[in-house]
């Protein structure tokens, strides 16, 4: 039996090969999860910008603030390596950003120049 054939039949070598392949797959899955999380954070950030432009600071200040803070928490969790916690924060930010958009129709919440009204009260 050749040394190559003997090494392929060695159970320890097969076990280590399986572990190596498993780690490679986990790493690839982690990259996919991270890329998806990045896209979700960008999407929620864009929704927040749109809500702000529509006057959410005037009509939905609470929803806007909660969405912003949850998005910041998501960024911190992601940087610290807690992607599942980051995903939870992104989900809350997404809900609140959608609520801010819904509660801030531009025809009602923007001032006449299309800008968000200043708080001169």
C-alpha positions as CSV (number, residue, x, y, z in Angstrom):
1,X,0.0,0.0,0.0
2,X,1.4,3.4,-1.0
3,X,2.0,6.1,1.7
4,X,-0.7,8.2,0.1
5,X,-3.3,5.4,0.2
6,X,-2.3,4.7,3.8
7,X,-2.6,8.3,4.8
8,X,-6.1,8.6,3.2
9,X,-7.2,5.6,5.2
10,X,-5.9,7.0,8.5
11,X,-9.0,7.9,10.6
12,X,-7.1,10.7,12.4
13,X,-6.2,12.4,9.1
14,X,-9.8,12.1,7.9
15,X,-11.1,13.5,11.2
16,X,-8.8,16.5,10.9
17,X,-9.7,17.0,7.3
18,X,-13.4,17.0,8.3
19,X,-12.7,19.6,11.0
20,X,-10.8,21.8,8.6
21,X,-13.6,21.6,6.1
22,X,-16.2,22.4,8.8
23,X,-14.2,25.5,9.9
24,X,-13.9,26.7,6.4
25,X,-17.7,26.4,5.9
26,X,-18.3,28.2,9.1
27,X,-16.0,31.0,8.1
28,X,-17.8,31.3,4.8
29,X,-21.2,31.3,6.5
30,X,-20.0,34.0,8.9
31,X,-18.9,36.2,5.9
32,X,-22.3,35.8,4.3
33,X,-24.1,36.6,7.6
34,X,-21.9,39.7,8.0
35,X,-22.6,40.9,4.5
36,X,-26.3,40.5,5.0
37,X,-26.1,42.4,8.3
38,X,-24.2,45.2,6.6
39,X,-26.9,45.5,3.9
40,X,-29.7,45.6,6.6
41,X,-27.9,48.3,8.5
42,X,-27.5,50.3,5.3
43,X,-31.1,49.8,4.4
44,X,-32.4,50.9,7.8
45,X,-30.0,53.9,7.8
46,X,-31.5,54.9,4.4
47,X,-35.0,54.6,5.8
48,X,-34.0,56.9,8.7
49,X,-32.7,59.5,6.3
50,X,-35.9,59.4,4.3
51,X,-38.0,59.6,7.4
52,X,-35.9,62.6,8.6
53,X,-36.3,64.3,5.3
54,X,-40.1,63.8,5.5
55,X,-40.2,65.5,8.9
56,X,-40.0,62.6,11.3
57,X,-38.3,64.8,13.9
58,X,-41.6,66.8,14.1
59,X,-44.1,64.0,13.6
60,X,-42.4,60.8,15.0
61,X,-39.5,61.9,17.2
62,X,-39.8,58.9,19.5
63,X,-39.7,56.4,16.7
64,X,-36.8,58.2,15.0
65,X,-34.8,58.3,18.3
66,X,-35.4,54.6,19.1
67,X,-34.5,53.6,15.5
68,X,-31.3,55.6,15.6
69,X,-30.2,54.3,19.0
70,X,-31.0,50.7,18.1
71,X,-29.0,51.1,14.9
72,X,-26.0,52.4,16.9
73,X,-26.4,49.4,19.3
74,X,-26.3,47.1,16.3
75,X,-23.1,48.7,15.1
76,X,-21.5,48.3,18.5
77,X,-22.6,44.6,18.8
78,X,-21.3,43.9,15.3
79,X,-17.9,45.4,16.0
80,X,-17.7,43.4,19.2
81,X,-18.5,40.2,17.3
82,X,-22.0,39.6,18.6
83,X,-23.8,39.3,15.3
84,X,-26.9,37.7,16.7
85,X,-27.4,40.5,19.1
86,X,-26.7,43.0,16.3
87,X,-29.4,41.4,14.2
88,X,-31.9,41.8,17.1
89,X,-31.1,45.5,17.3
90,X,-31.4,45.9,13.5
91,X,-34.8,44.3,13.6
92,X,-36.0,46.8,16.3
93,X,-34.4,49.7,14.4
94,X,-36.2,48.5,11.2
95,X,-39.6,48.4,12.9
96,X,-39.1,51.9,14.4
97,X,-37.8,53.3,11.1
98,X,-40.8,52.0,9.3
99,X,-43.1,53.5,12.0
100,X,-41.3,56.8,11.7
101,X,-41.8,56.8,7.9
102,X,-45.5,55.8,8.3
103,X,-46.1,58.6,10.9
104,X,-44.3,61.2,8.8
105,X,-46.1,61.8,5.5
106,X,-44.2,64.7,3.8
107,X,-47.3,66.6,3.0
108,X,-48.1,66.9,6.7
109,X,-44.7,66.9,8.4
110,X,-42.4,69.0,6.2
111,X,-42.5,72.8,6.3
112,X,-43.4,74.7,3.1
113,X,-39.8,74.8,1.8
114,X,-39.6,71.0,2.0
115,X,-37.3,71.2,5.0
116,X,-37.9,69.9,8.4
117,X,-39.3,72.6,10.6
118,X,-36.9,74.1,13.2
119,X,-37.9,73.8,16.8
120,X,-38.5,77.4,17.7
121,X,-41.1,76.6,20.4
